[in-house]
Amino acid sequence: MTALPASYLLALRQLFDPQILRILLKSVLVSLAIFAALGLAGWYAIDALLAGGGLTDTVVPGAGGIRGALAFILSLIGLWLLWRIVAMAVVQFFADDVVAVVEAKHYPGRAMSARTIPMGEQVRASLRAAGRALLVNLIALPVALALLVTGVGTAFVFLFVNAILLGRELQDMVWSRHVAPDMRTKSPVGPPVGPLQRFGLGGVAAVLLSLPGINLVAPVLGAAASTHLVHRNMRHGDVASS
């Protein structure tokens, strides 16, 4: 398991590479724009639902202010839940650029043999990742709400399910450059990162995504770390060469 912390350390060292910084800036700006749009839409939707449910000035004096406050609080909660999904969907779109920069510096041989991922495939991968994450988090939501009384149970549930999701997505960001999607299920040796490593990879990313400020760089950091982890495993013969 020493490969995992080593991979994140190598990713951290390259975080200030000008090429990585440009990708990071683009992904952060796009994520924040989507985030702001979702927040505004959520606020209006919740306010309309509360008004439609009878919380109006004619029924309750000052209902407009109450609706606004409730809509703001509920929107913030919703945005907190959605940040991982939005950030990872965006970085999935820019993943090929991140992985290419890391491979060019640390694994030039692999970089030369990597395939170029078509734009359409990147968009489909991004949408699939977002849809999968949204569905799984919605399924986990009732369990998380039931565990609110424990104080830590809710955070643990979301951390657990997102560790599994993120581990898979981060691995596939790299693997997809070397194995076409229709060939992954036919590989006799399976994916390049084992289940425990994949869970650890996603778990670290999930924790980083929950920390204010750090969550802005976490997706790119995770993509870079997964590049190192996949190629370290491939180098040591854990999987067949691409």
N, C-alpha and C positions, 0 to 999 in steps of 0.2 A: 504493500500500500504506500511505500515511500514515493512511488511514481506520481501519485496524486498531488501531494504538497509541492513536489519539485516542479510539476507542470504549472501549478498556479504561481509559483515563484518566478518561473521563467516568463510567464505571461505578464506578471506585474512589472518585471524589468523592461519589457518591450512596450509598456503602455504609453510611454512618452515618445515613442518613435513617431516622427512627423506623419507618416502614412497612416498609422493607427489612430493618431489624434484627429486626422481629417475624417476618417470613417466614424470615429466616436462622436465628433461634433455633428455630423449628418444624422446619425442614429438618434442622438439626444434631441435634436431640434424636431425631427419627424415624430418621435415618441411624445414630446411635450405638446406638439400641435394636435395630435390625435387625442391625447389625454385631455387637453383643454376643450376640444370639441365634444368629447364624450361627457365631460363634466357639465358643460353648459346644457347639452341635450338632456342629461339626466335631471338637472335642476328643474328645467321647464316641465319635463314629463312628470316628475314627482309632485310638483306644485299643481299641475293640472289634475292629477289623480286625487289629491287631497281636496281640491275644490269640488271635483265631481262627486266626491264622497260626502259632501255636505259641510266641509270646513270653509264657510264663506262668512263675509262680514254681516250678512243679514241674519245668520244663525248665531255666530260667535263674534262679538265685538273685537276688533283687532285681529281677525283671523288671518288677514294677509301677512302680517308680521310673523305669526305663528307658523303659517305655511312656509314662508321663506326660510325660517330658521330650521324647521324640520327637513325641508328639501335640501338645504345646505349640508346638514349633518349626514343625512342619508346618502347624498351624493359623494361626500368625502369617504364614507365607508365603502361605497361601491367602487370608487376610484382606487382605494387602497387594495381592494380585491382584484381589480382589473390591471393594476400596474404591471405585474409579472407577465400577464398575457400580452399586453400591448408592447412592452419592452422587448420580449422575446420574439414576438411576431415581426417587429421591425428589424431586429438584429438578424433574424433568419433571412430577411431580404438582403441584408448587407453581408451575410456570413461568408459568402464566397470571397469577398474582398479581404475580410479579416484573415481568413485561413490562408489565402494566397500570399499575403504579406509575411505571415509567420513562417510558412513553408519556404518562401524564397530566401529567408535569412537563415533558418535552422535546418531545413531539409530540402536543399536545392534539387537533389535527385528526384525526390517525390514530386516536387513542384513542376519539374519538366514533364513528368508522365501524367500529371493530373489533367482531367478533362475540364473543359469550360462548361459551366452549367448554364443552359439557356435561360433567358429572362422569364419565359413562361413557367419553367420548372421552379425557379426561385419564388415566383408569385404563388404558385400552387402549394409549395412547401410551407410558405409563410401562412397562408390561409388555413391549411390543414393543422399546423401547429397551434394557431389561435383557436380554431374550432375545437380541437381535442382538449386543449387546456381549459377552455370555457366550460365544456361539457363535464369534464372530470371535477372541476371545482364546484360546479352547481350540484353535482351528485354528492360531493363531500360536505356541502353547506349545511344540510340538516344535522349531520353528526357534529359539525363544528359548533353550531348554535346550541345543541344539547349540552355541549361541554363547556359553555361559557361560564357556568358556575364554578368550574375547577380553576379558573384563572389562567391556566396554561394549556389546557386541552385543545382549545380552538386553534391556537398558534401551532401546536404540534401537528394537528390534523392537516392543516394547510401546508406546513413544512414537509410533511411526509409525502403527500400526494404530488406536490410540486417538485420534490427531489426526484421522484420517479420520472415525471414528465420531462423535466429539464435535462436529466441525465441522458435520456433518449435523444432529445432534440439536439443537444450539444454534440453528442457522438455523431449523429447523422449529418450535421453541418460539414464535418470533415470527411466522413466516409463517402458521402455522395459525390465528392470530387474524384474519387478513385474507383468507385463501384457504381455502375448505373442502377437506378431504382429497381428495375426488373430483375437484376442479378443478385440483389442482397439476400432474398429468401432462398436462392439456390446455392449460396456459399456453403461448402461442406464444413467449414470451421466456425461459422457464426460471426457475429459482430466483433469488431476489434477491441472492444472494452467489455470486460465481464460485468455481471450484474452488481456485484458489491462495489467495484470501482465506479460503475455508472451511477449508482445511487449516491456514492460519495461526491462525485463530480457535480451532480445535480443538487445535492444537499448544500454544498458550499455556495453554489450559485443562488439557491433559494434564500439562504441566510443573508447573503450580500444584497439581494434584491429587496430585502425587508429593512435595510438600514438607510435612513435618509441621507441623501448626498451620494453615498457609495452606490446606491441603487442605480444611479445614472450611468456608471461605468461598468457595473456588474455584468450586463449581457456581453459586452465586447471582451471583457476579461475572461468570462466563461468560455467564449468561442476560441480565444487564443489558448487557454489552458487545455481545452479539449483537443486542439490541434497537436499539442505536445504529447498528451496522454495517448492519443491514437497512434501517433508515429513512434513513440517509445515502445508501445506494445508490438507494433509491426516490426520494428527493428530487432526486437528480442525474440521474434519468431512465434509470438502468441497467436498470430493469424497468418494466413497466406498473404504473400505480397500482392499488391494491387495490380 
